[in-house]
């Protein structure tokens, strides 16, 4: 596969920002859920199970994109690139954490309150992560314009 150009990476950033919006929509049920009594934990577990797939897809998108970013920026050795690489690590760590939480909810027998906590943690982490990604991709776009 040929290396990406600055234009390719800029387009990828736009696609990633759109995908973060889609991810937030797909997880919105975790944020807006309310306790509805018996059987709710089963529905929540099912909801978390379904939410894993967009998370897996997004993780793969970010892995590919981060590799492309690092390849394109590897010749630059300055503090901005170091900051970008640190943010890449934070993003990957947050995605891995969210997926691990979702898998714990699906593969383990948990109480309703534990599932509630996991659902809340997933939502909050993804929401913070999407803010970071929006800021991060804008920073990269600016850096690419300068090079």
SEMARRO-703586 format. One record per atom (N, C-alpha, C, O): residue number from 0; chain; atom name; x negated, y, z negated. Coordinates in pm, whole numbers, always signed. Example, Ala and Ser with C-alpha at 12.3 -4.5 7.8 and 13.67 -1.06 7.14 Angstrom:
0,A,N,-1319,-569,-780;
0,A,CA,-1230,-450,-780;
0,A,C,-1320,-330,-780;
0,A,O,-1424,-332,-846;
1,A,N,-1285,-225,-708;
1,A,CA,-1367,-106,-714;
1,A,C,-1290,+3,-787;
1,A,O,-1341,+114,-804;
This chain:
0,A,N,-85,-117,+0;
0,A,CA,+0,+0,+0;
0,A,C,-90,+124,+0;
0,A,O,-187,+131,-76;
1,A,N,-58,+220,+84;
1,A,CA,-136,+342,+93;
1,A,C,-115,+428,-31;
1,A,O,-10,+425,-94;
2,A,N,-219,+504,-64;
2,A,CA,-209,+593,-179;
2,A,C,-107,+702,-151;
2,A,O,-90,+745,-37;
3,A,N,-40,+745,-254;
3,A,CA,+59,+850,-242;
3,A,C,-8,+985,-220;
3,A,O,-119,+1010,-267;
4,A,N,+62,+1071,-151;
4,A,CA,+16,+1208,-133;
4,A,C,+82,+1295,-239;
4,A,O,+169,+1250,-313;
5,A,N,+38,+1421,-246;
5,A,CA,+100,+1514,-340;
5,A,C,+249,+1527,-313;
5,A,O,+329,+1532,-406;
6,A,N,+287,+1531,-185;
6,A,CA,+428,+1543,-149;
6,A,C,+506,+1420,-195;
6,A,O,+617,+1432,-246;
7,A,N,+448,+1301,-175;
7,A,CA,+514,+1178,-221;
7,A,C,+540,+1182,-371;
7,A,O,+649,+1147,-417;
8,A,N,+441,+1223,-446;
8,A,CA,+454,+1225,-592;
8,A,C,+557,+1329,-634;
8,A,O,+634,+1305,-727;
9,A,N,+560,+1442,-567;
9,A,CA,+661,+1544,-598;
9,A,C,+801,+1490,-572;
9,A,O,+892,+1513,-652;
10,A,N,+819,+1417,-463;
10,A,CA,+949,+1355,-434;
10,A,C,+981,+1249,-539;
10,A,O,+1096,+1236,-581;
11,A,N,+880,+1174,-581;
11,A,CA,+902,+1074,-686;
11,A,C,+949,+1141,-814;
11,A,O,+1036,+1089,-884;
12,A,N,+891,+1257,-845;
12,A,CA,+934,+1330,-965;
12,A,C,+1081,+1365,-958;
12,A,O,+1154,+1350,-1057;
13,A,N,+1125,+1412,-843;
13,A,CA,+1267,+1447,-827;
13,A,C,+1354,+1322,-845;
13,A,O,+1458,+1327,-910;
14,A,N,+1311,+1211,-786;
14,A,CA,+1387,+1086,-800;
14,A,C,+1390,+1039,-946;
14,A,O,+1493,+991,-993;
15,A,N,+1279,+1054,-1016;
15,A,CA,+1274,+1014,-1157;
15,A,C,+1366,+1101,-1241;
15,A,O,+1435,+1051,-1329;
16,A,N,+1367,+1231,-1215;
16,A,CA,+1458,+1319,-1290;
16,A,C,+1603,+1279,-1266;
16,A,O,+1684,+1282,-1359;
17,A,N,+1637,+1243,-1143;
17,A,CA,+1773,+1197,-1114;
17,A,C,+1801,+1064,-1184;
17,A,O,+1911,+1042,-1236;
18,A,N,+1702,+976,-1186;
18,A,CA,+1720,+847,-1251;
18,A,C,+1736,+864,-1402;
18,A,O,+1808,+787,-1465;
19,A,N,+1670,+964,-1461;
19,A,CA,+1690,+987,-1605;
19,A,C,+1834,+1028,-1633;
19,A,O,+1891,+989,-1734;
20,A,N,+1892,+1108,-1544;
20,A,CA,+2033,+1147,-1561;
20,A,C,+2123,+1025,-1554;
20,A,O,+2216,+1011,-1633;
21,A,N,+2095,+937,-1460;
21,A,CA,+2171,+813,-1446;
21,A,C,+2154,+725,-1570;
21,A,O,+2250,+663,-1616;
22,A,N,+2033,+719,-1622;
22,A,CA,+2006,+639,-1741;
22,A,C,+2086,+691,-1860;
22,A,O,+2145,+614,-1935;
23,A,N,+2087,+822,-1876;
23,A,CA,+2164,+883,-1986;
23,A,C,+2312,+848,-1971;
23,A,O,+2378,+814,-2070;
24,A,N,+2365,+855,-1849;
24,A,CA,+2507,+821,-1828;
24,A,C,+2533,+675,-1861;
24,A,O,+2635,+642,-1922;
25,A,N,+2442,+587,-1821;
25,A,CA,+2464,+444,-1846;
25,A,C,+2457,+410,-1994;
25,A,O,+2515,+310,-2037;
26,A,N,+2387,+492,-2073;
26,A,CA,+2375,+467,-2216;
26,A,C,+2470,+552,-2299;
26,A,O,+2470,+543,-2422;
27,A,N,+2550,+634,-2235;
27,A,CA,+2634,+729,-2308;
27,A,C,+2732,+658,-2403;
27,A,O,+2771,+715,-2505;
28,A,N,+2772,+538,-2370;
28,A,CA,+2862,+464,-2458;
28,A,C,+2800,+434,-2593;
28,A,O,+2871,+422,-2693;
29,A,N,+2669,+423,-2597;
29,A,CA,+2602,+399,-2725;
29,A,C,+2608,+523,-2813;
29,A,O,+2614,+513,-2936;
30,A,N,+2608,+639,-2750;
30,A,CA,+2610,+764,-2826;
30,A,C,+2750,+797,-2875;
30,A,O,+2767,+853,-2983;
31,A,N,+2850,+762,-2797;
31,A,CA,+2986,+806,-2828;
31,A,C,+3070,+701,-2900;
31,A,O,+3187,+724,-2929;
32,A,N,+3011,+588,-2928;
32,A,CA,+3090,+481,-2989;
32,A,C,+3129,+515,-3131;
32,A,O,+3056,+583,-3203;
33,A,N,+3243,+468,-3170;
33,A,CA,+3289,+485,-3309;
33,A,C,+3326,+348,-3362;
33,A,O,+3362,+258,-3286;
34,A,N,+3316,+332,-3489;
34,A,CA,+3349,+205,-3551;
34,A,C,+3498,+178,-3536;
34,A,O,+3582,+259,-3575;
35,A,N,+3529,+62,-3479;
35,A,CA,+3670,+29,-3453;
35,A,C,+3712,-101,-3521;
35,A,O,+3810,-164,-3481;
36,A,N,+3639,-139,-3624;
36,A,CA,+3682,-255,-3701;
36,A,C,+3624,-386,-3653;
36,A,O,+3521,-390,-3585;
37,A,N,+3691,-495,-3690;
37,A,CA,+3645,-629,-3662;
37,A,C,+3630,-649,-3512;
37,A,O,+3713,-605,-3433;
38,A,N,+3523,-715,-3475;
38,A,CA,+3498,-742,-3333;
38,A,C,+3417,-633,-3267;
38,A,O,+3367,-651,-3156;
39,A,N,+3402,-520,-3333;
39,A,CA,+3326,-409,-3275;
39,A,C,+3181,-447,-3256;
39,A,O,+3120,-409,-3156;
40,A,N,+3124,-522,-3350;
40,A,CA,+2984,-559,-3337;
40,A,C,+2960,-646,-3215;
40,A,O,+2855,-637,-3151;
41,A,N,+3057,-731,-3180;
41,A,CA,+3044,-814,-3060;
41,A,C,+3046,-726,-2936;
41,A,O,+2965,-745,-2845;
42,A,N,+3137,-630,-2932;
42,A,CA,+3144,-538,-2818;
42,A,C,+3018,-454,-2808;
42,A,O,+2968,-430,-2698;
43,A,N,+2967,-409,-2921;
43,A,CA,+2845,-328,-2920;
43,A,C,+2726,-411,-2872;
43,A,O,+2643,-363,-2794;
44,A,N,+2719,-534,-2918;
44,A,CA,+2611,-622,-2873;
44,A,C,+2619,-643,-2722;
44,A,O,+2517,-639,-2654;
45,A,N,+2739,-664,-2669;
45,A,CA,+2758,-678,-2524;
45,A,C,+2718,-550,-2451;
45,A,O,+2657,-554,-2345;
46,A,N,+2754,-437,-2509;
46,A,CA,+2721,-309,-2448;
46,A,C,+2569,-288,-2443;
46,A,O,+2515,-242,-2343;
47,A,N,+2501,-323,-2550;
47,A,CA,+2355,-312,-2553;
47,A,C,+2295,-409,-2453;
47,A,O,+2196,-376,-2386;
48,A,N,+2354,-529,-2441;
48,A,CA,+2304,-627,-2345;
48,A,C,+2308,-570,-2203;
48,A,O,+2211,-583,-2128;
49,A,N,+2416,-508,-2168;
49,A,CA,+2431,-450,-2034;
49,A,C,+2336,-331,-2014;
49,A,O,+2284,-310,-1905;
50,A,N,+2313,-256,-2120;
50,A,CA,+2226,-139,-2110;
50,A,C,+2079,-174,-2088;
50,A,O,+2000,-89,-2046;
51,A,N,+2042,-298,-2115;
51,A,CA,+1902,-337,-2095;
51,A,C,+1860,-326,-1949;
51,A,O,+1746,-288,-1920;
52,A,N,+1950,-357,-1856;
52,A,CA,+1911,-363,-1715;
52,A,C,+1866,-229,-1660;
52,A,O,+1762,-223,-1594;
53,A,N,+1938,-120,-1684;
53,A,CA,+1885,+8,-1637;
53,A,C,+1755,+47,-1709;
53,A,O,+1671,+117,-1652;
54,A,N,+1739,+2,-1832;
54,A,CA,+1614,+29,-1903;
54,A,C,+1498,-47,-1839;
54,A,O,+1389,+8,-1821;
55,A,N,+1521,-173,-1804;
55,A,CA,+1416,-251,-1736;
55,A,C,+1379,-186,-1603;
55,A,O,+1261,-171,-1570;
56,A,N,+1481,-148,-1527;
56,A,CA,+1455,-83,-1397;
56,A,C,+1376,+46,-1414;
56,A,O,+1282,+73,-1340;
57,A,N,+1415,+125,-1513;
57,A,CA,+1347,+252,-1534;
57,A,C,+1203,+230,-1578;
57,A,O,+1113,+304,-1537;
58,A,N,+1179,+129,-1661;
58,A,CA,+1041,+100,-1703;
58,A,C,+955,+65,-1582;
58,A,O,+841,+110,-1571;
59,A,N,+1009,-14,-1492;
59,A,CA,+931,-50,-1372;
59,A,C,+906,+73,-1284;
59,A,O,+797,+89,-1228;
60,A,N,+1007,+159,-1271;
60,A,CA,+990,+283,-1196;
60,A,C,+877,+365,-1256;
60,A,O,+790,+415,-1184;
61,A,N,+878,+380,-1387;
61,A,CA,+776,+461,-1453;
61,A,C,+638,+397,-1445;
61,A,O,+539,+468,-1429;
62,A,N,+629,+267,-1455;
62,A,CA,+498,+200,-1443;
62,A,C,+439,+226,-1305;
62,A,O,+321,+261,-1293;
63,A,N,+520,+210,-1203;
63,A,CA,+473,+235,-1066;
63,A,C,+431,+381,-1052;
63,A,O,+323,+411,-1000;
64,A,N,+516,+470,-1097;
64,A,CA,+489,+612,-1080;
64,A,C,+364,+656,-1157;
64,A,O,+283,+733,-1106;
65,A,N,+350,+610,-1278;
65,A,CA,+232,+646,-1358;
65,A,C,+105,+599,-1289;
65,A,O,+5,+671,-1287;
66,A,N,+108,+481,-1233;
66,A,CA,-8,+432,-1157;
66,A,C,-38,+526,-1040;
66,A,O,-154,+560,-1015;
67,A,N,+66,+568,-969;
67,A,CA,+48,+661,-856;
67,A,C,-8,+795,-903;
67,A,O,-99,+849,-841;
68,A,N,+45,+847,-1013;
68,A,CA,-5,+973,-1069;
68,A,C,-153,+962,-1102;
68,A,O,-234,+1046,-1061;
69,A,N,-186,+859,-1175;
69,A,CA,-324,+844,-1221;
69,A,C,-420,+824,-1105;
69,A,O,-534,+870,-1110;
70,A,N,-376,+755,-1001;
70,A,CA,-459,+738,-882;
70,A,C,-481,+873,-812;
70,A,O,-593,+904,-771;
71,A,N,-376,+950,-800;
71,A,CA,-386,+1079,-732;
71,A,C,-469,+1180,-812;
71,A,O,-538,+1263,-754;
72,A,N,-462,+1173,-944;
72,A,CA,-529,+1271,-1028;
72,A,C,-664,+1223,-1084;
72,A,O,-727,+1296,-1161;
73,A,N,-707,+1103,-1047;
73,A,CA,-826,+1046,-1110;
73,A,C,-954,+1127,-1084;
73,A,O,-1049,+1118,-1162;
74,A,N,-956,+1204,-979;
74,A,CA,-1077,+1281,-947;
74,A,C,-1088,+1407,-1032;
74,A,O,-1196,+1466,-1043;
75,A,N,-978,+1448,-1090;
75,A,CA,-979,+1566,-1177;
75,A,C,-1016,+1523,-1318;
75,A,O,-965,+1424,-1370;
76,A,N,-1104,+1598,-1377;
76,A,CA,-1144,+1567,-1515;
76,A,C,-1133,+1695,-1597;
76,A,O,-1232,+1765,-1620;
77,A,N,-1012,+1725,-1641;
77,A,CA,-992,+1842,-1725;
77,A,C,-888,+1811,-1831;
77,A,O,-828,+1704,-1832;
78,A,N,-869,+1905,-1920;
78,A,CA,-780,+1881,-2034;
78,A,C,-635,+1862,-1990;
78,A,O,-560,+1791,-2057;
79,A,N,-594,+1924,-1880;
79,A,CA,-456,+1909,-1833;
79,A,C,-430,+1763,-1793;
79,A,O,-326,+1707,-1827;
80,A,N,-524,+1704,-1722;
80,A,CA,-508,+1564,-1681;
80,A,C,-511,+1473,-1803;
80,A,O,-438,+1374,-1809;
81,A,N,-595,+1505,-1900;
81,A,CA,-598,+1426,-2024;
81,A,C,-463,+1434,-2096;
81,A,O,-414,+1334,-2148;
82,A,N,-404,+1554,-2098;
82,A,CA,-271,+1570,-2160;
82,A,C,-167,+1488,-2085;
82,A,O,-82,+1424,-2146;
83,A,N,-173,+1490,-1954;
83,A,CA,-79,+1414,-1871;
83,A,C,-93,+1265,-1900;
83,A,O,+6,+1194,-1914;
84,A,N,-216,+1218,-1907;
84,A,CA,-238,+1076,-1935;
84,A,C,-188,+1037,-2074;
84,A,O,-134,+928,-2092;
85,A,N,-204,+1126,-2172;
85,A,CA,-150,+1099,-2306;
85,A,C,+3,+1092,-2302;
85,A,O,+64,+1007,-2367;
86,A,N,+64,+1182,-2225;
86,A,CA,+210,+1179,-2212;
86,A,C,+256,+1051,-2143;
86,A,O,+360,+995,-2178;
87,A,N,+179,+1004,-2045;
87,A,CA,+212,+875,-1982;
87,A,C,+218,+765,-2087;
87,A,O,+310,+683,-2087;
88,A,N,+120,+764,-2177;
88,A,CA,+117,+663,-2282;
88,A,C,+238,+674,-2374;
88,A,O,+297,+573,-2412;
89,A,N,+275,+797,-2409;
89,A,CA,+391,+818,-2496;
89,A,C,+518,+769,-2428;
89,A,O,+600,+701,-2490;
90,A,N,+535,+802,-2301;
90,A,CA,+653,+760,-2226;
90,A,C,+660,+608,-2220;
90,A,O,+766,+550,-2245;
91,A,N,+549,+544,-2186;
91,A,CA,+548,+398,-2178;
91,A,C,+577,+335,-2314;
91,A,O,+651,+237,-2322;
92,A,N,+521,+391,-2420;
92,A,CA,+543,+339,-2555;
92,A,C,+691,+352,-2594;
92,A,O,+749,+261,-2652;
93,A,N,+751,+468,-2563;
93,A,CA,+892,+488,-2596;
93,A,C,+982,+392,-2518;
93,A,O,+1077,+338,-2574;
94,A,N,+952,+371,-2391;
94,A,CA,+1031,+276,-2312;
94,A,C,+1019,+134,-2368;
94,A,O,+1119,+64,-2382;
95,A,N,+897,+94,-2400;
95,A,CA,+877,-39,-2459;
95,A,C,+951,-52,-2591;
95,A,O,+1009,-157,-2620;
96,A,N,+949,+55,-2672;
96,A,CA,+1019,+53,-2801;
96,A,C,+1170,+38,-2782;
96,A,O,+1233,-41,-2852;
97,A,N,+1226,+112,-2689;
97,A,CA,+1371,+106,-2664;
97,A,C,+1411,-33,-2616;
97,A,O,+1511,-88,-2661;
98,A,N,+1334,-87,-2525;
98,A,CA,+1365,-221,-2472;
98,A,C,+1352,-325,-2583;
98,A,O,+1433,-417,-2591;
99,A,N,+1253,-311,-2667;
99,A,CA,+1237,-403,-2780;
99,A,C,+1356,-396,-2875;
99,A,O,+1404,-499,-2924;
100,A,N,+1404,-275,-2901;
100,A,CA,+1523,-259,-2985;
100,A,C,+1644,-328,-2922;
100,A,O,+1718,-399,-2990;
101,A,N,+1662,-306,-2793;
101,A,CA,+1776,-367,-2723;
101,A,C,+1766,-520,-2726;
101,A,O,+1866,-588,-2747;
102,A,N,+1647,-572,-2705;
102,A,CA,+1629,-717,-2707;
102,A,C,+1654,-773,-2847;
102,A,O,+1713,-879,-2862;
103,A,N,+1608,-701,-2950;
103,A,CA,+1636,-745,-3087;
103,A,C,+1786,-754,-3111;
103,A,O,+1835,-849,-3172;
104,A,N,+1859,-655,-3063;
104,A,CA,+2005,-654,-3082;
104,A,C,+2071,-770,-3011;
104,A,O,+2168,-827,-3062;
105,A,N,+2021,-805,-2895;
105,A,CA,+2083,-909,-2814;
105,A,C,+2046,-1049,-2864;
105,A,O,+2131,-1138,-2868;
106,A,N,+1921,-1068,-2901;
106,A,CA,+1873,-1203,-2931;
106,A,C,+1878,-1241,-3079;
106,A,O,+1848,-1356,-3114;
107,A,N,+1915,-1148,-3165;
107,A,CA,+1921,-1179,-3308;
107,A,C,+2062,-1152,-3362;
107,A,O,+2135,-1066,-3312;
108,A,N,+2097,-1228,-3463;
108,A,CA,+2227,-1207,-3529;
108,A,C,+2209,-1092,-3626;
108,A,O,+2135,-1102,-3724;
109,A,N,+2277,-982,-3597;
109,A,CA,+2264,-862,-3679;
109,A,C,+2401,-818,-3728;
109,A,O,+2504,-847,-3666;
110,A,N,+2401,-749,-3840;
110,A,CA,+2526,-696,-3894;
110,A,C,+2572,-578,-3808;
110,A,O,+2496,-525,-3727;
111,A,N,+2696,-539,-3829;
111,A,CA,+2750,-424,-3755;
111,A,C,+2669,-298,-3784;
111,A,O,+2642,-220,-3693;
112,A,N,+2631,-279,-3910;
112,A,CA,+2554,-158,-3943;
112,A,C,+2415,-161,-3879;
112,A,O,+2363,-57,-3838;
113,A,N,+2355,-280,-3870;
113,A,CA,+2225,-291,-3803;
113,A,C,+2238,-262,-3654;
113,A,O,+2154,-194,-3595;
114,A,N,+2345,-313,-3592;
114,A,CA,+2369,-284,-3450;
114,A,C,+2396,-135,-3427;
114,A,O,+2349,-77,-3330;
115,A,N,+2472,-75,-3518;
115,A,CA,+2496,+70,-3510;
115,A,C,+2365,+147,-3513;
115,A,O,+2344,+239,-3434;
116,A,N,+2278,+109,-3604;
116,A,CA,+2148,+176,-3618;
116,A,C,+2065,+159,-3491;
116,A,O,+2004,+255,-3443;
117,A,N,+2062,+38,-3437;
117,A,CA,+1986,+14,-3314;
117,A,C,+2044,+94,-3199;
117,A,O,+1969,+156,-3123;
118,A,N,+2176,+95,-3186;
118,A,CA,+2239,+172,-3078;
118,A,C,+2204,+320,-3089;
118,A,O,+2173,+386,-2990;
119,A,N,+2208,+371,-3210;
119,A,CA,+2173,+511,-3234;
119,A,C,+2026,+537,-3202;
119,A,O,+1993,+638,-3139;
120,A,N,+1938,+448,-3245;
120,A,CA,+1795,+463,-3217;
120,A,C,+1766,+458,-3068;
120,A,O,+1684,+535,-3017;
121,A,N,+1833,+367,-2996;
121,A,CA,+1814,+358,-2851;
121,A,C,+1855,+490,-2787;
121,A,O,+1779,+548,-2709;
122,A,N,+1973,+537,-2821;
122,A,CA,+2024,+661,-2761;
122,A,C,+1931,+778,-2791;
122,A,O,+1893,+852,-2700;
123,A,N,+1893,+795,-2916;
123,A,CA,+1810,+909,-2955;
123,A,C,+1673,+904,-2888;
123,A,O,+1621,+1006,-2844;
124,A,N,+1613,+786,-2882;
124,A,CA,+1481,+772,-2820;
124,A,C,+1488,+801,-2671;
124,A,O,+1403,+872,-2617;
125,A,N,+1589,+746,-2604;
125,A,CA,+1603,+770,-2460;
125,A,C,+1628,+918,-2433;
125,A,O,+1573,+975,-2339;
126,A,N,+1710,+980,-2513;
126,A,CA,+1740,+1122,-2494;
126,A,C,+1614,+1207,-2510;
126,A,O,+1588,+1294,-2427;
127,A,N,+1535,+1181,-2614;
127,A,CA,+1408,+1253,-2634;
127,A,C,+1312,+1224,-2519;
127,A,O,+1243,+1314,-2470;
128,A,N,+1307,+1099,-2478;
128,A,CA,+1216,+1060,-2372;
128,A,C,+1251,+1129,-2240;
128,A,O,+1162,+1171,-2167;
129,A,N,+1379,+1142,-2211;
129,A,CA,+1417,+1208,-2085;
129,A,C,+1380,+1356,-2088;
129,A,O,+1343,+1412,-1985;
130,A,N,+1390,+1419,-2205;
130,A,CA,+1342,+1558,-2216;
130,A,C,+1193,+1565,-2189;
130,A,O,+1147,+1653,-2116;
131,A,N,+1117,+1473,-2248;
131,A,CA,+972,+1469,-2225;
131,A,C,+942,+1447,-2077;
131,A,O,+854,+1513,-2021;
132,A,N,+1014,+1356,-2013;
132,A,CA,+989,+1326,-1872;
132,A,C,+1018,+1448,-1785;
132,A,O,+944,+1475,-1690;
133,A,N,+1124,+1520,-1814;
133,A,CA,+1157,+1640,-1737;
133,A,C,+1045,+1743,-1748;
133,A,O,+1002,+1799,-1648;
134,A,N,+1000,+1767,-1869;
134,A,CA,+890,+1862,-1891;
134,A,C,+761,+1811,-1826;
134,A,O,+688,+1887,-1762;
135,A,N,+736,+1684,-1844;
135,A,CA,+614,+1621,-1792;
135,A,C,+607,+1629,-1639;
135,A,O,+504,+1666,-1584;
136,A,N,+715,+1593,-1573;
136,A,CA,+712,+1596,-1425;
136,A,C,+699,+1739,-1373;
136,A,O,+636,+1762,-1270;
137,A,N,+759,+1834,-1443;
137,A,CA,+744,+1975,-1402;
137,A,C,+598,+2019,-1416;
137,A,O,+546,+2090,-1330;
138,A,N,+534,+1976,-1523;
138,A,CA,+392,+2007,-1544;
138,A,C,+305,+1945,-1433;
138,A,O,+214,+2009,-1382;
139,A,N,+336,+1821,-1399;
139,A,CA,+261,+1755,-1292;
139,A,C,+284,+1826,-1157;
139,A,O,+190,+1845,-1080;
140,A,N,+409,+1864,-1130;
140,A,CA,+437,+1935,-1006;
140,A,C,+353,+2063,-996;
140,A,O,+296,+2094,-891;
141,A,N,+346,+2137,-1106;
141,A,CA,+266,+2260,-1108;
141,A,C,+119,+2229,-1085;
141,A,O,+52,+2299,-1010;
142,A,N,+68,+2125,-1148;
142,A,CA,-71,+2085,-1131;
142,A,C,-99,+2045,-985;
142,A,O,-203,+2081,-930;
143,A,N,-6,+1973,-925;
143,A,CA,-24,+1932,-786;
143,A,C,-22,+2051,-691;
143,A,O,-93,+2051,-590;
144,A,N,+58,+2151,-722;
144,A,CA,+61,+2272,-639;
144,A,C,-74,+2343,-643;
144,A,O,-116,+2403,-544;
145,A,N,-142,+2338,-756;
145,A,CA,-269,+2406,-773;
145,A,C,-385,+2331,-708;
145,A,O,-489,+2391,-680;
146,A,N,-370,+2204,-683;
146,A,CA,-482,+2127,-628;
146,A,C,-476,+2115,-478;
146,A,O,-563,+2054,-417;
